Amino acid sequence: MQQVVIGLDSSCYTTSIAAVSLTGEVIADWRRMLAVGAGAIGLRQQEALFQHWRNFPELFQKVRSIPSLKPIAISYSNRPTDQPDSYLPVFTAGASLAQSISALLGIPSLPFTHQEGHIAAGLFGAKGPCVDSFLAVHLSGGTSELLHVRKKTGGFQISVLGKTLDLNAGQFVDRVGVSLGLPFPAGPHLEKLALADPKTDVLSIPSYTKGYNVSFSGPTAAALRLVSANADRTAIAQAVFRCIANSLEKVLRPAVKQLGINGILFVGGVAANMIIRERLIDRLEHPAVGASLFFAPSNLSPDNAVGTAWLGLVTMRGDNLWPIYDRCQH
């Protein structure tokens, strides 16, 4: 029998189950995107919660198809972040199921935040930053935050340095993408459109920042005006991603200088976008800035339970973020 730690995550748009071995190997990583109706830009929490309860049994059947697994613990996402007012009903699906399995099998159940899971998955997959203190950018449909992350036994101490003042980056992308007739979630489809013609005439969407905070409501309105004016679709898509990258550059440059921290980890579904990645690498890894950028692999950028499972393993072992830091690029 192979001993594993099971991880569960029930976010706003993805049901996820993962299993990792005692050596940190990913044994299973199963996900099911929640269904969103054509033309819609989101789901009500009630509908998302219902879909999670429908998806979990199907995903567990996939895990059971892997022979000779013996769960020794089950970890789960219990809320979006560690902020005092952070709560979404969708996370009760994974939490309730994990606690029930824990009671049935007599194994520990270990709660983490959804954000901790993202950071763990990104850190492990990117093999860095290999330092005790680093910056992280969590960029998704539900979160756009600049974080100061410190490692601690069994997880992270996370401080929010800056955040969106209105819409999240993923909402910016989805609203523009859906207005262009693309499916929801629109990120991959809008990126494909943006990459269709690199010679497209450049359009500009201004970015807005205040200190370490960003605003995407103004850029969204500007992009939607371009859609209404029948501007070139590819140019609009390119402009959206350049705007997001420019906004991040405006807050990260002073953060690196003022805090003296040059390691930056990028996680979340929007952070998987290659246009944003390439622009930030070009601008922030320049000698004048001196930042070192680490991006979660494309399979570990969107919502997943892999990071949550790894954190459960680390907690069970009592190690300080092993096996994540053993994989670091030194």
N, C-alpha and C positions, 0 to 999 in steps of 0.2 A: 504494500500500500504506500502511495506517495502522499506525504503530508503537505497540505496546502492551507493558505489563508484565502478566504473568499472575500471579495469586495463588492459592494452594491452601491449604485448611484441612480437616483431617480430625479433628474433635473427637469427643466421646463420643456425640453424637446427630445430627450433621449433616455431610454431605459438601458442600463448597463450592468453587466456582471463580469467580474474578472476573478481569476485564481492565480496565485503565485506560489512557487515552491519555496522551501526553506532556504534555497540558495538564491532566491530572487528571480528565478526564471518565470516568464509569463506562460502559464499552462493553458489559460483560456482567456479570451477577450471577446465577449459577445455583446452586441449593441442592437437596439431597435429604435429607429427614429419614430417619433410620434407623428401621426398623420394630421396634416393641416389642409383644410379645404382650399380649392383653387381660388386665387385672388385674395386670400386672407393673409394677414401679417402677424398672426399669433394664435395662441390657444388660451381659453379660459382655464384657470387652475382646476376647476371641477372636471373638465374634459380631459386635461392632461393626467390628472390623478387616476381617472377611470382607465385610461389607456395603459398606465403603468401596471395596474393590477391585472390587466389582460396580458401584458407582455411578459411579466416576470415568470409565470409558469412555463411559457414557451422557451425562454432563454435558459431556465434551469434544466429543461430537457436536453438542451445542447451540452450543458456542463456534465450532466449525467452520462452522456455518450462517451466521455473520456474515461477509460477504465481505471479502477484502483486508486481513486482519489479519496483521501481522508481529511476532511476539514478539521483544523485544530483551533480556528478562530474565524469570526466573521466580522468584517468592518464595514462601515456604511457612512454615507453623507447624511448628516442630520439637519443641516441648514446651509444657506449660501455662503456666509462668511462668519467670522467670530465677532462681528460688531453686535452690540447689545440688542438692537432692534431688527436683526437679520432673521427673517422667517419667511418661508413659502410652504404652502400646504403640500406641494408635490413631493417634498422630501420625506413626508410621513409614510409614504408607500414603502420606500426602501428601508426606513428605520423600523417600521412595524414588522416587516418581513424578517429583517435581520435579528431583531429581538426574539421573535417567535422561533426561528431556527436555533438560536442560541439556547433558549430554554429547552427545546426538544432534544437537542444533541448534547447539552451540558458543556458547551464550549463558550469562551468569552465573546461578548459583542462589544465592539470598539467604535465609538462615534468620532468622526472628524467632520470638518466643514468641506463643502464642495470646493472652495478655493484652495484649501490645503491639498486636496487631491490633485487639482490642476498643477500646483507648484511641484508636488512630488513627482508626478508623471513627467512634467517638463524637465525637471532637474535630472532625473534618471535618464531620460531619453536623450537630452542634449549633452550629458556628461559634464555638467558644470552649470554655474560658476562653482569652482572648488574653494570656496571661502566661507567663513562663518557668518558673514554679513553681505548681502547683495540687494540690488534693486530688482523688482519684478513688475512687469506690465501684464495685467490680466485684462484681455481684450476679447469681449464676446457680446452676444446679444443681451445678456443680463447684467454685465459688469464691464466698466471701463475704469480701471484704477491703477495708479502708480503706488507701489508698495515697497516698504523697507522690510526685508525678510531676514530674520536671524534664526540660525538653526538651534534646536534644543533637543534634549532626549525625547525621542518618539515623535518629532514633528517640528513645527515652526512657530516662532513668535512673529506676528505680522502687524505692522503699523501702516495705516493708510496715509500717504503723503499728499495724494491728489486724486481727483476723480472727475467724472463727468458732472457738469452742472445741470444737465437735462437728459438728452437722449444718449444711449450707449452706442458704441461704434457699430455693433451688429444691427441695431435698429436703423441707423443711418443707411447701412448697406441694404437691408431688407426693404425699407420703404422705397428707396430708389429702384432696386431691382424689380420689385413687384409692379411699380409704376411703369416699368419698361416691358411688362408682360412676362417676367421670369418667374419660375416656381419659388416657393418659400420652403426652406430658408434659401436666400438668394445668393449667398456668398460665393459658392463655387461657380454658379452660373454667371454671375457678374464678372468674376475673375476671368472666366473663359472668354467672355465678350471683350473684356479689356485687352486680352492678349491676342485677339483676332487680327489686329492690324497695328503693329508697332509704329507705323508711319502716319497714323492719324494726327490731324491738326490738334494742337494742344489747347485744351480748355482749362480754365482756372476756376477753382472753387476756394474762396478764402477760408482760412482756418482761424479759430478763435480760442485763445487761452488766457487764463488769469492765474498767475503764480504757477503752481503745479496742477491746476485744474484745466479741463478742456470743456468746450461746448460744441455739440454737434447739431443743435437745432437750427442754427443759422445756415451752416453748410447744407443741411438736408433741404431747407427751403430753397436755397440757391440751386441745388441740383434738380429739384422738382420743377423749378421754373425753366431750366434748360430742357427738361423732358417735355414740358408743355409747349415750348417753342420749337419742338421737333429738331433739336440739335442732334449732331451725330451720336448715335448710341454708344459706339465704341469709345469715343472721346469722353462722353459722360462717365462711363465706367472707369476709365483711366483716371479722370479727375477726382472721383470719389476716393479711390485708394491713395492717390497722391496727397489729398487733403488730410486723410487720417495719418499718413506718415509724417506730413509736415507738422501736424498738431503734436504728435508724439515727440518729434525732434525739438520743438519749442519748449517742452517741459523737461525733457531728459538732459539737454545740454546744461542748463543751470543746476539740475539735480546732481549730475556727476561732479560739477565744479564745486558746488557749495557743500556737498556731503562728503566729498572725497571718496566716493564709491564708484568704481568703473565697471564692475560686473553686472550685467543686466540680463535677466531671463524673461522671455516672452512666452506667454501661455494663453490659451483660449482660442476658440474657433477662428476669429478674425485674424489672429496672429499667424495663422497658417498661410495667409495670402503672400504670394511670391513678390508682387509689386511692392507691397509694404516692406517686406523683409529686405529686398535688394536696395531700396532707397535708404532705409535706416542703416544698413551696413555701410553703404557708401558715405553717408553723412556723419555717422557717429563713431565709426572705427577709424576715421581720419585722424592722423597724428595730432591735429589741433584740438581734438576732443579726447582721444585716447580711451574710449570705451571698448569693452569686450562684450560682444553680443552673443547670446545663446538662445536658440529657438527650439521649442519642443518639436520633435518630428511630426510630420503631417498626420500620422495615425494617432498621436497622443496630444495634439492641439485641441481638437473638439472634446466635448464632454465624454468622459470615460470613467470606469471604475478601477483602472489599473493603478493609478496613484493611490487611491483609497486602500486597495489591497496591499500595496507596498508599505504604506504607513502602518497598517495592521501588523504586518510582518516585523517591521522595525520595533514596534511597541512590544510584541511578544518576545522578541530577542533581547530587548532592553538596551539595544545599541543606539549610538548617536547617529541616526540616519544611515546606518548600514542597511542594504547594500548600495545605496545611492552613491555615497562618496567613494566607495571602492571603485566605482566605474568612472570617476572623474578624469578629465584630461588634465594631467599635471604638466 
